[in-house]
Amino acid sequence: MTEGTVRIADDVVALIASIAASDTHGVAGMSGGITEGLAKRVSGKNVHKGVSVEVGNVETAIDLRIIVKYGEKIDEVCRRLQENVKDAVESMTGLKVVEVNVKVEGVEFEKVVPVVEEPRTK
């Protein structure tokens, strides 16, 4: 076995979590919020839009802020999201995911496009 260490960057874990989250049924998007930049500066944690992570040598903890599609059962979306993110991060990095915290910050309603009727005569 080769001597040395392997360190997975926070950005890599955050990106994997973000992709897994966006692939989860019922998640409309990630919520960045105006405090995201401040959180990164104050805590020193890596913060992608809607994702913050703490990565150790063998474990990681992930916090997600999401927007759920209207009509979806929020608790079911969150449980699916936690499993998808945990599975993706563990399988790709080998790190043990000790927690995936989800904060629902909004609900996205279906966008209604108004129908413009054309005049019958010119």
DALINMO-V879761 format. One record per pair of residues at least 12 apart in sequence whose ideal C-beta (glycine too) atoms are under 10 Angstrom apart, sorted by the first residue. I is the first residue (numbers start at 0). J is the second residue. If there is no record, write none. Layout:
i & j
I & J
I & J
This chain:
i & j
4 & 56
5 & 56
5 & 92
5 & 93
6 & 54
6 & 55
6 & 56
7 & 54
7 & 55
7 & 56
7 & 59
7 & 88
7 & 91
7 & 92
7 & 93
7 & 94
8 & 45
8 & 52
8 & 54
9 & 43
9 & 44
9 & 45
9 & 46
9 & 47
9 & 50
9 & 51
9 & 52
9 & 53
9 & 54
9 & 59
10 & 45
10 & 47
10 & 52
10 & 54
11 & 45
11 & 52
11 & 54
11 & 88
11 & 91
11 & 92
11 & 94
12 & 45
12 & 47
12 & 50
12 & 52
12 & 53
12 & 54
12 & 59
12 & 60
12 & 61
12 & 84
12 & 87
12 & 88
12 & 91
12 & 92
12 & 94
12 & 96
13 & 44
13 & 45
13 & 46
13 & 47
13 & 48
13 & 49
13 & 50
13 & 51
13 & 52
13 & 54
13 & 59
13 & 61
13 & 63
13 & 88
14 & 45
14 & 47
14 & 50
14 & 52
14 & 91
15 & 50
15 & 52
15 & 59
15 & 61
15 & 84
15 & 87
15 & 88
15 & 89
15 & 90
15 & 91
15 & 92
15 & 94
16 & 29
16 & 47
16 & 49
16 & 50
16 & 51
16 & 52
16 & 59
16 & 61
16 & 62
16 & 63
16 & 80
16 & 83
16 & 84
16 & 85
16 & 87
16 & 88
16 & 96
16 & 99
17 & 29
17 & 47
17 & 48
17 & 49
17 & 50
17 & 52
17 & 61
17 & 63
17 & 84
17 & 87
18 & 50
18 & 83
18 & 84
18 & 87
18 & 91
19 & 50
19 & 61
19 & 63
19 & 80
19 & 82
19 & 83
19 & 84
19 & 85
19 & 86
19 & 87
19 & 88
19 & 91
19 & 99
20 & 49
20 & 50
20 & 61
20 & 63
20 & 64
20 & 65
20 & 80
20 & 81
20 & 83
20 & 84
20 & 87
20 & 99
20 & 101
21 & 49
21 & 65
21 & 83
22 & 80
22 & 83
22 & 84
22 & 87
23 & 63
23 & 65
23 & 76
23 & 77
23 & 79
23 & 80
23 & 81
23 & 82
23 & 83
23 & 84
23 & 87
24 & 68
24 & 71
24 & 75
24 & 76
24 & 79
24 & 80
24 & 83
25 & 65
25 & 67
25 & 68
25 & 70
25 & 71
25 & 72
25 & 73
25 & 75
25 & 76
25 & 77
25 & 79
25 & 80
26 & 49
26 & 63
26 & 65
26 & 66
26 & 67
26 & 68
26 & 71
26 & 76
26 & 77
26 & 79
26 & 80
26 & 83
26 & 101
26 & 103
26 & 107
27 & 65
27 & 66
27 & 67
27 & 68
27 & 69
27 & 71
27 & 76
27 & 105
27 & 106
27 & 107
27 & 108
27 & 109
28 & 48
28 & 49
28 & 65
28 & 66
28 & 67
28 & 68
28 & 105
28 & 107
29 & 47
29 & 48
29 & 49
29 & 50
29 & 63
29 & 64
29 & 65
29 & 66
29 & 104
30 & 48
30 & 49
30 & 63
30 & 64
30 & 65
30 & 66
30 & 102
30 & 103
30 & 104
30 & 105
31 & 46
31 & 47
31 & 48
31 & 49
31 & 50
31 & 64
31 & 104
32 & 46
32 & 48
32 & 49
32 & 64
32 & 102
32 & 104
32 & 105
34 & 46
34 & 64
35 & 47
35 & 48
35 & 49
35 & 50
35 & 51
35 & 64
38 & 51
38 & 62
39 & 51
44 & 60
44 & 62
46 & 62
46 & 64
47 & 63
48 & 64
49 & 62
49 & 63
49 & 64
49 & 65
49 & 66
49 & 102
49 & 104
50 & 62
50 & 63
50 & 64
50 & 65
50 & 84
51 & 63
51 & 64
51 & 100
52 & 88
52 & 94
52 & 96
53 & 97
53 & 98
54 & 88
54 & 92
54 & 94
55 & 94
55 & 95
55 & 97
56 & 94
57 & 93
57 & 94
57 & 95
57 & 97
58 & 94
58 & 95
58 & 96
58 & 97
58 & 98
59 & 85
59 & 88
59 & 89
59 & 92
59 & 94
59 & 95
59 & 96
59 & 97
59 & 98
59 & 99
60 & 96
60 & 97
60 & 98
60 & 99
60 & 100
61 & 81
61 & 84
61 & 85
61 & 88
61 & 96
61 & 97
61 & 98
61 & 99
61 & 100
61 & 101
62 & 98
62 & 99
62 & 100
62 & 101
62 & 102
63 & 77
63 & 80
63 & 81
63 & 84
63 & 99
63 & 100
63 & 101
63 & 102
63 & 103
63 & 104
64 & 100
64 & 101
64 & 102
64 & 103
64 & 104
64 & 105
65 & 77
65 & 80
65 & 101
65 & 102
65 & 103
65 & 104
65 & 105
66 & 103
66 & 104
66 & 105
66 & 106
66 & 107
67 & 80
67 & 101
67 & 103
67 & 104
67 & 105
67 & 106
67 & 107
68 & 106
68 & 107
68 & 108
68 & 109
69 & 106
69 & 107
69 & 108
69 & 109
70 & 106
70 & 108
70 & 109
71 & 106
71 & 107
73 & 101
73 & 103
73 & 106
74 & 103
76 & 101
76 & 103
77 & 99
77 & 100
77 & 101
77 & 102
77 & 103
78 & 101
80 & 99
80 & 101
80 & 103
81 & 96
81 & 98
81 & 99
81 & 100
81 & 101
82 & 99
83 & 99
84 & 96
84 & 99
84 & 101
85 & 97
85 & 98
85 & 99
